[in-house]
Amino acid sequence: MTSPSAAPAKPQAATAAARSASATAPSPSTPAHDTGLLLLRLVLGLTMAAHGSQKLFGWFGGGGISGTGRFFTASGYPAGDTMAVVAGLTEVLGGLGLAVGLLTPLAGAAVVGTLVNAIAVRGTGSFFAPEGIEYELLLTAGAAALALTGPGRYAADRFLPVLRAHRLAHGVLAVAFGVVLAAALLLVRN
């Protein structure tokens, strides 16, 4: 005959083990979670792609390469036209990558790096628009969040073996890479 105090120990131990296992296992994504990430990716990614097309092609009232190049030169960057092409391609490719969920950590990092430079050029004299950095900061945070969380189920990354199961480490490394490249670029600025 077992003692009454020994019987409850087994269910408590099993419950503690189940809680421990569920705390370490990743939570499955839900359709609502994945749809929210899709919406964020589409809006942020297409916004950045359109912004980059202003630099590259002069679309949507942009300056094109020559006008954007003059802006970069006036902002202290060397080789303004080259910087316009680099920034434009980074915004277009990073934005489209986010929109379709392709290489999401790198796409997010590209957008973060570009926007770190935009914040530095704009300065931190004011937070609110029109002279402030609130818009750039919001886009930066959104891109970093997507790089860190992953694109969700409705993304092209689901077909890439390495990125199928998003890892936080991928996002952290990618965002750190984007920030380091942005900082290096800022160092060459006059």
Protein Blocks (a to p, Z undefined) as FASTA:
>chain_A
ZZfklmmmmmmmmmmmmmmmmmmpccdddfklmmmmmmmmmmmmmmmmmmmmmmmnopgh
iabjmlmmmmmmmnopahkllmmmmmmmmmmmmmmmmmnopaklmmmmmmmmmmmmmmmm
nopmbfbdfkbmklmmmmmmmmmmmmmnonbjbbfklmpmklmpacfklmmmmmmmmmmm
mmmmmmmpZZ
